[in-house]
Amino acid sequence: MSTPPAPSAPPAPADPLATAGAIATALWPDRPTSIEPLGGGITNHNFKVAVQGEPIPVVVRIGGRDTELLGVDREAEAAATRMAASVGVGPEVVAFVDGSLVTRFIQGVPIPPETMREPATIARVAAALGAIHAAPPVPGRFDAHRIVRDYRATAAARGVPIPDGADLAMEVAERIRAARGPQPEAFCHNDLLNANFLDDGHAVRIVDWEYAGMGDRFFDLANLSVNHGFGIEHDEALLAATFGEVRARDLASLRLMRFMSDFREAMWGVVQQGISQLDFDFVAYAAEHFERLRSAAADPRFEGWLRATAT
C-alpha cells in the first residue's frame, strides 16, 4: 500500500465532512474517494475514507472546536499515535495535515464491556497496555491531579457553575496525591473508554490517542477498570497480568485512581458545558461521574487503601 506525502490542505471548510473531503483531495489529488462518517466521537468528527487503489481505507479525524481547553494538543496526539502504532497497538499514521490526523482503518470488531471483564480478555488488554507503558517517552504529559484543577479554572473562566461536590472531591484528590507521593512516568493512553478498543483477530488494538502522554500507569489501569465496571476480582486479574503478581499497594493505588478517573471525567463534563456546541447533556454526564466518585470515596475500604499506598 502506498503512503502519500503530507501536503498542506487547502483552507478547510467549516463543515467537518467537507474538511475531510478537502484533506483526502490534498493527499490523493488524482484518485476518487468515498467518505462515510464514523460514530462514537464527542470532541471529534471521524470519517472513513476509501481511496481508489488503496486496499485499506483511512480514517480522517477532524478535531472539535476549542479542544485545546480540554488539554488536547493535536501535534502531541499525532506523536503518541505514531508511538502506539510502532508497538503494534495504535493505528498506522498516514499523515498529519493542519491539525487533522489521518490513520489506517483498523479492520477489527468492538469488544463488549462484558467480554472485557473476562480473564482471557483482561490478559490481552494488559499485554497491549504493557507494550504502551514500556514504550519510549512521547511529547506531552498527563497529570490527573493537575488536570482537574485546570478544568475547574477553565470552567470558572467561562462562567460555568462549579458543582457543589467539586470542593470535597478536590480534598479527596489531594489526600490521594499526598498518600501515593511522586510516581514514575510511562507512556499512557488516559482515555480507555470501551469504544476505543478493537479486536483485530490477533491482538487488542486501541484508538483515540488525543489525551495520551507521559503519566501514571495506575491512572490508565484505573481508567480501564472504572470504565468497564471492574470489581476487585477483575482488578486483581489485571494486576496479575500486568505485574505477574497482586501487591496490596498496587491494588490500593488502582482503586484510589478510579476516583481520579471519575473526577477527571466529571470536570471534563463541566468544562464542556462552557465550550461545546454539541447537542449533548454534559450536565448529566458530569453529575453521573460526581455520583460515582462520591460512592468510591464512601467505600469503607477507601481509608485502608490510602494507608496501603503510603507503606
C-alpha positions in Angstrom: 0.0 0.0 0.0 1.3 3.5 -0.8 1.6 6.3 1.8 1.2 9.7 0.3 3.2 12.7 1.4 1.7 15.1 3.9 0.9 18.4 2.0 -0.9 21.3 3.5 -4.6 21.0 2.9 -6.5 23.9 1.2 -8.3 26.2 3.6 -10.6 23.9 5.5 -14.3 24.5 5.1 -16.3 24.8 8.4 -18.2 21.7 7.7 -16.3 18.6 9.0 -17.4 16.4 6.1 -16.2 19.0 3.6 -12.9 19.3 5.6 -12.4 15.6 5.4 -13.0 15.7 1.7 -10.5 18.5 1.3 -7.9 16.6 3.2 -8.5 13.5 1.1 -8.2 15.5 -2.1 -5.0 17.1 -0.9 -3.4 13.7 -0.1 -4.8 11.8 -3.2 -5.4 14.5 -5.8 -5.8 12.1 -8.7 -7.8 9.3 -7.1 -11.5 9.1 -6.4 -12.5 8.7 -2.8 -15.7 7.9 -0.9 -16.3 9.2 2.6 -18.6 8.0 5.4 -19.0 9.3 8.9 -17.9 7.1 11.9 -19.9 7.4 15.1 -18.7 7.5 18.7 -16.8 10.8 18.9 -17.8 13.6 21.3 -14.9 16.0 20.8 -14.0 15.0 17.2 -15.5 14.1 13.8 -14.2 10.9 12.3 -14.6 9.8 8.7 -13.8 6.5 7.0 -12.3 7.3 3.6 -11.9 4.6 0.9 -9.3 5.6 -1.7 -9.2 4.0 -5.1 -6.1 1.7 -5.3 -5.7 1.5 -1.5 -6.6 -1.9 -0.1 -7.2 -0.5 3.4 -9.3 2.7 4.0 -8.1 5.5 6.1 -9.7 7.4 9.0 -9.6 11.2 8.8 -10.0 12.8 12.3 -11.2 16.4 12.5 -10.7 18.0 15.9 -13.5 19.7 17.6 -13.8 23.4 18.4 -11.8 24.7 21.5 -10.5 21.2 22.4 -7.2 22.8 23.5 -9.2 23.9 26.5 -9.6 20.3 27.4 -5.9 19.8 27.3 -5.7 18.4 23.8 -2.6 19.1 21.8 -3.0 17.8 18.2 0.7 17.5 17.5 1.2 15.5 20.7 -1.7 13.3 19.7 -0.1 12.6 16.3 3.3 11.7 18.0 1.5 9.5 20.6 -0.4 7.7 17.8 2.8 7.1 15.9 4.4 5.6 19.0 1.4 3.5 19.7 1.5 2.2 16.1 5.2 1.4 16.4 4.5 -1.1 19.3 1.6 -2.7 17.4 -1.3 -1.2 19.5 -2.4 2.1 17.7 -3.4 2.6 14.1 -0.7 3.5 11.5 -0.4 7.2 10.9 -0.7 8.1 7.2 -0.5 11.9 7.5 -1.0 14.8 9.8 -2.5 17.7 7.9 -3.1 21.1 9.5 -4.0 19.6 12.8 -6.1 16.7 11.4 -4.8 13.1 11.8 -5.1 10.5 9.0 -4.7 6.9 10.1 -5.2 3.5 8.5 -8.5 2.0 9.3 -8.2 -1.0 11.8 -10.0 -4.0 10.5 -11.4 -5.2 13.8 -14.5 -5.7 15.9 -15.6 -3.9 19.1 -15.1 -5.7 22.4 -18.3 -5.6 24.5 -17.8 -4.5 28.1 -18.8 -7.9 29.4 -16.1 -9.5 27.3 -13.6 -7.0 28.6 -14.3 -8.4 32.1 -13.4 -12.0 31.0 -10.0 -13.2 32.3 -8.6 -14.0 28.9 -9.5 -10.6 27.5 -8.1 -8.8 30.6 -4.8 -10.6 29.9 -4.9 -9.5 26.2 -5.7 -5.9 27.2 -2.9 -6.0 29.8 -0.5 -7.1 27.1 -1.5 -4.1 24.9 -1.2 -1.6 27.8 2.1 -3.2 28.8 3.5 -2.5 25.4 2.4 1.1 25.6 3.7 1.6 29.2 7.1 0.2 28.2 7.4 2.4 25.1 9.9 5.3 24.8 8.8 8.7 26.0 6.4 10.9 23.9 5.7 14.6 23.9 3.0 15.7 26.3 2.2 15.0 29.9 -0.9 13.9 31.6 -1.3 14.5 35.4 -4.9 13.9 36.5 -4.4 16.0 39.7 -3.3 19.0 37.7 -5.9 18.4 35.0 -8.9 18.6 37.4 -7.6 21.9 38.8 -7.1 23.2 35.3 -10.5 22.1 34.2 -12.0 23.9 37.2 -10.2 27.1 36.4 -11.3 26.9 32.7 -14.9 26.3 33.6 -15.0 29.2 36.1 -13.4 31.5 33.5 -16.2 30.5 31.1 -18.9 31.2 33.7 -19.9 27.6 34.2 -21.3 26.9 37.7 -19.0 24.6 39.6 -20.9 21.7 41.1 -21.2 21.5 44.9 -19.3 18.3 45.1 -16.2 19.7 43.4 -14.6 21.1 46.6 -14.9 17.9 48.5 -13.7 15.9 45.6 -10.6 18.2 45.4 -9.9 17.5 49.0 -10.1 13.7 48.5 -7.9 14.0 45.4 -5.2 15.9 47.4 -5.3 13.1 50.0 -4.7 10.5 47.3 -1.9 12.6 45.8 -0.2 13.0 49.2 -0.6 9.3 50.2 0.8 8.0 46.9 3.6 10.5 46.5 5.6 11.0 43.3 5.0 8.3 40.7 7.3 7.1 37.8 6.0 8.2 34.4 5.1 6.0 31.5 3.5 6.5 28.1 -0.2 6.3 28.9 -3.5 6.5 26.8 -5.6 8.1 29.6 -9.0 7.7 27.9 -9.7 4.0 27.9 -13.4 4.0 27.1 -14.9 0.9 25.7 -15.4 2.5 22.3 -11.6 2.9 22.0 -10.9 -0.9 21.9 -10.9 -3.2 18.9 -10.0 -6.8 18.4 -8.3 -7.3 15.0 -8.3 -11.1 15.4 -4.7 -11.2 16.6 -4.4 -8.5 19.2 -6.3 -5.9 21.1 -5.9 -2.5 19.4 -6.5 0.9 20.9 -7.6 4.1 19.1 -8.1 7.8 20.0 -4.8 9.0 21.5 -5.7 12.7 22.0 -5.2 12.6 25.8 -2.1 10.4 25.6 1.1 11.5 27.2 3.6 10.7 29.9 1.8 9.9 33.1 0.9 7.5 35.9 0.3 4.0 34.6 -2.1 3.4 37.5 -4.4 6.0 36.1 -4.5 4.0 32.9 -5.3 0.8 34.8 -7.9 2.5 36.9 -9.4 4.3 33.9 -9.8 0.9 32.2 -11.2 -0.6 35.4 -13.9 2.0 36.2 -15.0 2.4 32.6 -15.7 -1.3 32.3 -17.3 -1.9 35.6 -14.4 -4.0 37.1 -14.8 -5.4 40.5 -12.0 -6.3 42.9 -11.5 -9.7 41.2 -11.1 -8.1 37.8 -8.6 -5.6 39.1 -6.6 -8.4 40.7 -6.6 -10.2 37.4 -5.5 -7.1 35.6 -2.6 -6.5 38.1 -1.6 -10.2 37.9 -1.5 -10.0 34.1 0.4 -6.6 34.3 3.0 -7.3 37.0 2.9 -11.1 37.5 1.6 -10.7 41.0 -1.0 -8.8 43.0 0.6 -6.5 45.6 -1.6 -4.8 48.2 -0.1 -1.4 47.4 -0.8 -1.8 43.7 -4.4 -2.8 44.3 -4.8 0.1 46.6 -3.4 2.5 44.0 -5.6 1.2 41.3 -8.7 1.5 43.4 -7.8 5.1 44.5 -7.1 6.2 41.0 -10.5 5.0 39.9 -11.7 8.0 42.0 -9.3 10.3 40.0 -10.6 8.8 36.7 -14.2 9.8 37.6 -13.1 13.2 38.9 -11.3 14.0 35.7 -14.3 12.8 33.7 -16.7 14.9 35.8 -14.7 18.0 35.5 -14.3 17.4 31.7 -18.1 17.4 31.6 -18.2 20.7 33.5 -15.8 22.3 31.0 -17.7 21.0 28.1 -20.8 22.9 29.4 -18.9 26.1 28.6 -17.3 25.3 25.2 -19.2 22.5 23.4 -21.8 23.3 20.7 -23.0 19.6 20.6 -26.5 18.6 21.5 -25.3 16.5 24.5 -26.3 16.7 28.1 -22.9 17.5 29.7 -24.6 18.5 33.0 -26.0 15.0 33.4 -22.7 13.5 32.2 -20.8 15.4 34.9 -23.4 14.6 37.6 -23.1 10.9 36.8 -19.4 10.9 37.4 -19.7 13.0 40.5 -22.1 10.4 41.9 -19.7 7.6 41.0 -16.7 9.3 42.7 -18.8 10.0 45.8 -19.7 6.3 46.0 -16.0 5.5 45.6 -14.9 7.8 48.4 -17.7 6.4 50.7 -16.4 2.8 50.3 -15.5 1.6 53.8 -12.2 0.3 52.3 -11.1 3.7 51.0 -9.2 4.8 54.1 -7.4 1.4 54.1 -6.4 1.9 50.5 -5.0 5.3 51.4 -2.9 3.7 54.2 -1.8 0.9 51.9 -0.3 3.2 49.3 1.7 5.0 51.9 3.5 1.9 53.2 
